[in-house]
Amino acid sequence: MEDKDFLGFIQSVKKMTGIDLALYKEAQMKRRLTSLRLKRGYNTFAQYFDAISANKELFYEFLDRMTINVSEFFRNPGRWDVLENKILPRLAQQSGKIKCWSAACSTGEEPYTLSLILLKKKFDATLLATDIDEGALAKAKQGVYTERSLQDCPKELLSKYFIKDAMSYRITDEVKNRVTFKKHNLLADSFDAQFDLIICRNVMIYFTEEAKHELYHKFSRALKPGGVLFVGSTEQIFQPQQYQFEAEDTFFYRKKV
């Protein structure tokens, strides 16, 4: 009965939003959403769906829990060093203007990290950042962050591109204006093309193997030959050649020319 209740919820959510929860790892997703449902006082997923359909705040909370918006600036700093000193110079030489996409960008730490590097190195670039969660995108557009999320940000960039308030840091317009934020569903929406760099980190771990397989194909098609996919530290691609990729560095995959 409980499984039927959850399957009905998955179907209802897909009909209402286009988000297919069946493409996420079921045990993780079910556990996360069950704790949220019980916390809000609903005995069944059917009751919970009725509630999120009628109440925008509950709906955004559901989206937030589903997408796990945990991010920080320069997460795994060594990888950003490789991007700054090895990958981006090659892409700039190859393309002139670097076309970048931060996919599943959460609350903006990742695309703003890239924007800071592009400013520092004076690379000419366009930078698209997308996420399924409108609440996360709204926070990203505000550009206000806690000290904790900036713990790995180099001090010279922190002092130059952030304004310190009483309890937080605001990112300057110079960094903010380089990023275009848009709502986008990785699993359902079409992808733009001719990207030099796609960053999609710490998101694939929540998807089924089938969904991951399809996404890697879509990312590959969206990249120019010689373009790079940058993934998270738990998301190594074990057979990159099946997606026309080859490893350029740890967690960086170059599309074959």
N, C-alpha and C positions, 0 to 999 in steps of 0.2 A: 504493500500500500504506500509506504514511504517513498519507494523508488518511483512509483506511478505519479506521486505528487510532485517529485522533483523533475521528472521528465515532462510533465505538463507545464511546469514553470519554465523550463528551457524552451519549449515550443511557443509559449505565450510571449516570452521576452524576445524571441527571434521575430515573431509577427509584429510586435510593437516597435522594435528598435533596429532590426536587421543584425543584431549581435547574436552570433551562434555560440552559445556556451558549450555546446557539444564538442567544439574544437579545442577547448581547454581541458587540461588534465582533470578528470572528473572528481577524484578523491580530494584533491586540494581545493577545487572550486566549491564542491559540496560542503566541505568542512567549514570553509570560510563564510559561505553564505548562510549555513545553518546557524552558526554562532551569532551572526548579525540579525537573522530573523528572530531567534529566541530572545536576544537582547531587546528587540523592539516589541516583544510580547505577542508574536503571531505563532499559532500552533501548527499551521501548515504553510507550505509554499504557495498554495492557491490563495490563502488569505493575505499573504505577504505581497503577492503580485497585485492583488486589488489595491493594496495600500500604496505601493510604489507608482501605480498607474494614476492614482488620485492626488499624490502628494509629491511635489517637485523636490523638496528637501530630502525625502526618503529615497527618491529615485537617484539623486546625485550621490547620496551616501552609498547606495548599492553599487553605482558605477565606480566610485572611489575604492570600495572594498574589492571589487572584481579586478581592478587594474593594478592595485598595489603601487601607489605612487611613492616609492622610496628612491631618492636620488640625492646626489651631492656634486659639487663642483670638483673637477679633476679626479673623479673616482678612479682608483688604480692609476696613480700619477705616472708610473713608468710607461704605461701604454700611451698616454697623451704625449709624453716626450717623444716616443717613436713617431706618432702622428705628426707632431710639430717639426721634427728634424729630419725625418726620412720620407714619410708618405706625402705630406703636403707639398714639399719642394718638387718632388717628381711630378705630382698632378699639375702643379702650376706650370711646370716646363712643358708638360704634355698638352694642356688645354688653354693656358693663358688665364681665362676666367674660370674659377673652379665652381662647379655646380654641386651643392651639398644638400643632403637631406638627413635630418635627425628624426628617425621614425620611432613612434611611441615615446615622445619626448618628455612625458610626465609634466612636472611643474617648471621645466625650463632650464634646470641646471646644466644639462648636457649641451643643448644648442648654444647657451650663453658661454659655456666653456670653450666651445669651438669658435664662437664669435670673438672671444678674448684673444685666442691664439692667432686668428686671422688678422686682427687689428695689430697685434704685437709684431707679426711678421710682415705686415703690409701686403698681404695677398689680396688680389681682386677676386671676389667670390659672391655668389648668391647663396642664401641659407634658408631652406624651408624646414619648419619643425611641425610635426603633426602628432595628434593623440586622439583617442576615441572619447576621452573624458573631458567634457566642457568645463567642469569645475577645475581640473588640473590646468587646462589652457588659460582659464581666467587668472589663476594664480601666476602662471608663467608670464602673462602679459603685464601683470603688476610689477614683477621683478623685485620682490621684497623677500629677503632670506635671513635665516638665523645664522649665528656665528658657527654653529655646529656644521651646517651644510657647506661652509666655506673653509673648513679646517685645512684642506689640502690646496687651497688657492694660493699661488705665490704672493708674497707680501706686497711686491711692487705693483702687481695687478690689482690687488685689493685696495691699496691706497689711491691708485690712479682712477679706477673705474667703478668704485662703490662709494655711496654716501652713507655714513654711519648715523643711524637714528638711535634713540634711547635703547631699544630692545632688538634692533635688526639692522640690516644693510640693504640699501636700495641701489640697484644697478643703474648706471647712467644711460641716458638716451643714446649716446654714441654706440654703446654695445647693443642696446635693445632694438634700435632702428635697423640693424643689419639682419634681423630675424623676422621672417614671415610665419606667423602661427596659423594653422588650419586644423579643423576637425577632420579626422580620417580613420576609417576602420581597416586595419591591415588585412583582416581576414575576409572582408567583403568588397572593399572598394578597389577600383583600378589604380594602377601606379603611373606616375609620370615617367619619362624616359630621359636618357642621355645624362645621367648623373655621373659625376667624377667620384663622389664619396657618399656612401650611405652608412650612417651609424645607427645600429639597432642593438642595444645592449641590455642584458638582464631582463628580457621580455620573453624570448623564445622558450625559456625553461617552463613557462606556464602552459605551453601548447602541446597538443598530442604530436606524436611522431609524423603522422600524416599531414597535419597542419604545418609543421616545421618544413617538411619536404617541399610542400607547395610554395611556401613563403621564400625559401632559398631560390627556387626556380624564378619566382617573380622578382626578387631582388636582382638576380643575375640579368634578367631581361631588361631591368630598369637602369643598369649600369652601362656606361660606354666600355668598349674594349680597353683594358688597362685601368679601368675604374676599380675602386676598393670598397669592400664591405668590412666594417669594423664591428665585431661582436663582443659580448661580455665575457668575463673570466670563467664562466661555467658553461660556455656555449661553443666549444670547439667543434668544427665541422670535420667529421671523420673521413668522409670521402668527397672532398671538395670538387674533384674532377667531374663528378656526375652533374654538377651545376655550372660547369665551365669555369671553375675557380682553381687557383693555385695559391698556396700559402706564401704570403710576402713577408710576414713576420708573425709572431705569436698573436693570434686573434685578429689578424688582418688578412683578408683574402682578396686577391687581385683577379679580375675577370680576364681570361685568356684573350690575347689579341688574335 
